[in-house]
Amino acid sequence: MVHTIYDIARVANVSKSTVSRVLNNQTNISEEARNRVLKAIEELNYQPSKLARGLSAGFDAIMVVSRSAKTTANNPFFSEIIHTISTKAEEENFDVILQTSKNSDDERNKCIAKIKDKMVKGIIMLSSPANESFFEELDVYNIPIVVIGKVDGNYKNIYSVDTNNYQDTYDLTNLLIEYGHRNIACMHSPLEYHVSVDRLEGYKACLSEHSFPIRQEWVIDSGYTVESSYEAAKRFFLSGKWPTAVLATDDLKVMGLYKAAAELGISIPGEISIAGYSNTSFTPFLSPSLTSIEIPVTNLGEAGTNILFRKIKENVASESKILIPTAKIIQNSVLKIPS
């Protein structure tokens, strides 16, 4: 038989509110009444439900905010980092609520609703919108929010864990130039998030500083999915006016390029050199092996959860902005052009 606080109140001969105060460790209760309640709890072997505790004191849960499902389809980054966060949450005896949304307004409203209902004690966002009005609205609720991505503004309760996307893309573009490439295309994601903006700007800045032209037909918005990346790569190749190298700003763009090149009989790196980002377990199986910036997905997830749980459990604030180092992997997908 499952007992309730009404049963405890009856056995202890106290009110339901007295039982509730004991369960929530409140002090406005006599020692004699507290002892009667504790004895009744022991006699009835009462186990308070997590839902009941949560409604009164707040749930031991964090919320992981992912992007809309249509922008994360088949993207291993999100599944890998969610696994890392969930593992850490399990160690800390916290539940994880995964939230997606249709748009930024829907995302903001869902976050605020869960905060007000005490559903979560902290939030981890898996992307950073370029429009930071979202952060401004959530910052006032005094709940720790860790963003896996860049945060430009200065906030009281928002922390950023990121890699240096601008510098990494600058360096990767510069590597192509050092290998003798002068005509370099860039396949990028829509510019709705800081990561997309910074990676594209790193590419453009490097070309500009070397006085190389930035041709708009070679700056290609390739969407969010491997399918849209593949279609964009195929159109790029079929145009017949491609450069000697292309930089891909995430691994889905890389996979789209490799697939399109294979179908069209285009040799990598003989006819087109490719450099990009690698943050999944799939890219090591590409042939030829990819020259890339390797994103430490596990390190990002662990750093983010460490910051969040230190703030929740110890109220210890970390640095507001942390950069995780990446690694440059030079392999076989880029051809060296003689000067």
C-alpha positions in Angstrom: 0.0 0.0 0.0 1.3 3.5 -0.9 0.9 5.9 1.9 0.4 9.7 1.6 1.1 12.6 3.9 -2.6 12.4 5.0 -1.8 8.9 6.5 1.2 10.4 8.3 -0.9 13.2 9.7 -3.5 10.8 10.9 -1.0 8.5 12.6 1.0 11.3 14.1 -2.2 13.2 15.1 -1.0 16.4 13.5 -2.2 18.6 10.6 -1.1 17.9 6.9 0.7 21.3 6.9 2.8 20.1 9.9 3.8 17.0 8.0 4.7 19.2 5.0 6.9 21.4 7.1 8.8 18.4 8.5 9.3 17.0 5.0 10.7 20.3 3.8 13.0 20.7 6.9 11.2 23.9 8.0 11.9 25.2 11.5 8.6 26.6 12.6 7.4 23.4 14.3 7.8 22.0 17.9 10.3 19.3 18.5 7.6 17.0 20.0 5.4 17.3 16.8 8.5 16.7 14.6 9.3 13.5 16.5 5.7 12.2 16.1 5.8 12.9 12.4 9.2 11.2 12.0 8.0 8.2 13.9 4.9 7.9 11.7 7.0 8.2 8.6 9.2 5.3 9.8 6.2 3.1 10.8 4.5 3.6 7.4 7.7 3.3 5.5 6.7 6.5 3.7 8.6 7.4 0.5 7.9 10.9 -0.7 7.3 11.1 -4.5 9.7 13.1 -6.5 6.8 15.0 -8.1 5.5 16.0 -4.7 8.9 17.2 -3.5 9.4 19.1 -6.7 6.2 21.0 -6.5 7.1 22.4 -3.1 10.9 22.7 -3.1 11.9 22.6 -6.8 12.9 19.6 -8.9 16.5 18.3 -9.0 16.6 18.7 -12.7 18.5 20.7 -15.3 17.2 21.6 -18.7 19.2 21.1 -21.9 17.9 23.5 -24.6 18.7 22.2 -28.1 17.8 23.9 -31.4 14.8 23.1 -33.5 14.8 19.5 -34.7 14.8 20.6 -38.3 18.2 22.3 -37.7 19.8 19.4 -35.8 18.7 16.4 -37.9 21.5 13.8 -38.3 23.9 16.2 -36.6 26.1 14.0 -34.3 27.4 17.0 -32.3 24.1 17.3 -30.5 23.7 13.7 -29.6 27.4 13.5 -28.4 27.2 16.5 -26.2 23.8 15.5 -24.8 25.3 12.1 -23.8 28.2 13.9 -22.0 25.8 16.2 -20.1 23.4 13.4 -19.2 26.2 11.3 -17.9 27.4 14.1 -15.6 23.8 14.8 -14.5 23.4 11.2 -13.6 26.5 11.3 -11.4 25.1 14.4 -9.6 21.6 12.8 -9.1 19.9 15.3 -11.4 17.4 14.6 -14.1 17.7 16.1 -17.6 14.8 17.7 -19.4 15.5 18.0 -23.1 13.7 21.0 -24.8 13.4 21.8 -28.4 11.2 24.6 -29.9 9.8 25.9 -33.1 11.4 29.3 -32.9 13.1 31.7 -30.5 9.9 33.0 -29.0 8.7 29.5 -28.3 12.1 28.7 -26.8 12.0 31.7 -24.5 8.5 31.0 -23.3 9.2 27.4 -22.5 12.3 28.3 -20.6 10.5 31.0 -18.6 7.6 28.6 -17.8 9.9 25.9 -16.5 11.8 28.4 -14.4 8.7 29.8 -12.8 7.2 26.4 -12.1 10.5 25.4 -10.4 10.9 22.6 -12.9 14.7 23.2 -13.3 17.6 24.5 -11.2 19.8 25.3 -14.2 19.9 25.4 -18.0 22.5 24.4 -20.6 22.0 25.8 -24.0 23.6 23.9 -26.9 23.8 26.9 -29.2 24.2 30.6 -28.9 21.8 32.8 -31.0 23.4 35.9 -32.6 20.4 37.9 -31.3 21.1 38.0 -27.6 17.8 39.5 -26.5 17.0 35.9 -25.4 19.8 36.0 -22.8 18.7 39.5 -21.6 15.2 38.2 -20.8 16.3 35.1 -19.0 19.1 36.7 -17.0 16.6 38.4 -14.6 15.4 35.1 -13.2 18.6 34.4 -11.2 19.0 30.8 -12.4 22.4 29.7 -13.8 22.5 29.3 -17.6 25.5 27.8 -19.3 25.8 28.4 -23.1 27.8 26.0 -25.2 28.8 28.8 -27.6 29.8 32.4 -27.6 28.1 35.1 -25.5 28.9 38.7 -26.4 27.1 40.6 -23.7 27.9 40.7 -20.0 25.2 39.0 -17.8 24.8 38.1 -14.1 23.7 34.5 -14.5 24.9 33.4 -17.9 28.2 31.6 -18.6 29.8 30.8 -21.9 31.9 27.7 -22.8 33.2 27.8 -26.4 36.0 27.3 -28.8 37.6 30.2 -30.7 35.6 29.7 -33.9 36.8 32.9 -35.6 40.5 32.2 -35.0 40.2 28.5 -35.9 38.6 29.3 -39.2 41.2 32.0 -39.9 44.0 29.5 -39.2 42.4 26.8 -41.4 42.0 29.3 -44.3 45.6 30.4 -43.7 46.7 26.8 -43.9 45.1 26.5 -47.4 46.9 29.7 -48.4 50.2 28.3 -47.1 49.6 25.3 -49.3 49.4 27.6 -52.3 45.7 28.0 -52.7 44.5 31.4 -53.8 40.9 30.7 -54.8 39.1 29.3 -51.8 35.3 28.8 -51.4 33.4 28.5 -48.1 30.4 26.4 -47.3 28.7 27.7 -44.2 25.6 27.5 -42.1 22.8 30.2 -41.9 24.0 33.2 -39.9 21.5 32.8 -37.0 24.1 31.7 -34.4 27.3 33.1 -33.2 29.3 30.0 -34.3 28.2 30.4 -38.0 28.9 34.2 -38.0 32.4 33.8 -36.4 33.5 31.0 -38.7 32.5 32.8 -41.8 34.1 36.0 -40.6 37.4 34.2 -39.9 37.5 32.9 -43.5 36.7 36.4 -44.9 39.3 38.2 -42.7 42.1 35.8 -43.7 41.4 36.2 -47.4 41.2 40.0 -47.0 44.4 40.2 -45.0 46.2 38.4 -47.9 44.5 40.7 -50.4 42.6 37.8 -52.1 39.1 38.4 -53.5 36.0 37.1 -51.7 33.8 36.0 -54.5 30.1 35.8 -53.5 29.4 32.8 -55.6 32.0 30.9 -53.6 30.4 31.9 -50.2 27.7 29.3 -50.0 24.9 29.0 -47.4 24.5 25.3 -47.1 21.7 25.0 -44.6 21.8 22.9 -41.4 21.6 19.3 -42.5 23.8 16.8 -44.4 21.1 16.7 -47.1 21.1 20.4 -47.7 24.9 20.4 -47.6 25.0 17.6 -50.2 22.6 19.5 -52.5 24.6 22.7 -52.1 27.9 20.9 -52.8 26.4 19.2 -55.9 25.2 22.6 -57.3 28.7 24.0 -56.5 30.5 21.3 -58.5 28.0 21.3 -61.4 28.5 25.0 -61.9 31.8 24.2 -63.4 33.4 27.3 -61.9 34.9 26.0 -58.7 38.2 27.1 -57.1 41.1 24.9 -56.0 39.9 24.6 -52.4 36.8 24.8 -50.3 36.5 25.3 -46.5 33.6 23.6 -44.8 32.5 25.2 -41.5 31.1 22.0 -39.9 31.3 18.2 -40.5 27.9 18.0 -42.2 29.3 20.3 -44.9 32.3 18.1 -45.1 30.2 14.9 -45.6 28.1 16.7 -48.2 31.2 17.7 -50.2 32.7 14.2 -50.0 29.5 12.5 -51.1 28.9 15.0 -54.0 32.5 14.7 -55.2 32.3 10.9 -55.1 29.1 10.8 -57.2 30.4 13.2 -59.7 33.9 11.5 -60.0 35.7 14.5 -58.6 39.1 13.7 -57.1 39.9 14.9 -53.5 42.5 16.5 -53.3 43.6 16.1 -57.0 40.8 18.3 -58.4 39.5 20.0 -55.2 41.1 20.4 -51.8 38.8 20.3 -48.7 39.5 21.5 -45.2 36.9 21.6 -42.5 35.7 20.8 -39.0 35.7 17.4 -37.3 33.7 16.9 -34.1 32.2 13.4 -34.6 33.2 9.8 -34.8 32.4 9.7 -38.5 35.1 11.9 -40.1 38.0 9.5 -39.3 36.5 7.1 -41.8 36.6 9.6 -44.7 39.0 8.9 -47.6 41.2 10.8 -48.1 41.6 11.7 -44.4 40.4 15.2 -43.6 42.6 18.2 -42.8 40.5 19.8 -40.0 40.0 21.6 -36.8 38.9 19.0 -34.3 36.3 20.2 -31.9 36.5 18.7 -28.4 32.8 17.9 -27.9 33.3 15.9 -24.7 35.4 18.7 -23.1 32.8 21.3 -24.0 30.1 19.2 -22.4 32.1 18.4 -19.3 33.2 22.0 -18.8 29.7 23.3 -19.2 28.2 20.8 -16.7 31.0 21.4 -14.1 30.2 25.2 -14.2 26.5 24.6 -13.9 26.6 22.1 -11.0 29.2 24.1 -9.0 26.8 27.1 -9.3 23.7 25.0 -8.3 25.2 23.1 -5.4 27.9 25.4 -4.0 26.8 28.8 -5.5 30.3 29.2 -6.8 30.6 31.4 -9.8 33.2 30.5 -12.5 34.6 32.7 -15.1 31.8 34.0 -17.3 33.5 33.1 -20.5 35.8 30.1 -21.0 37.5 29.0 -24.2 38.3 25.3 -24.8 41.4 24.6 -27.0 41.0 22.8 -30.3 43.5 20.8 -32.3 44.5 21.3 -36.0 44.8 17.9 -37.7 46.8 18.0 -41.0 46.0 15.0 -43.2 45.5 14.1 -46.9 42.5 16.2 -48.2 44.5 19.3 -49.1 46.9 19.3 -52.1 50.0 21.5 -51.9 50.2 23.7 -55.0 53.7 24.6 -56.2 54.3 28.3 -56.1 
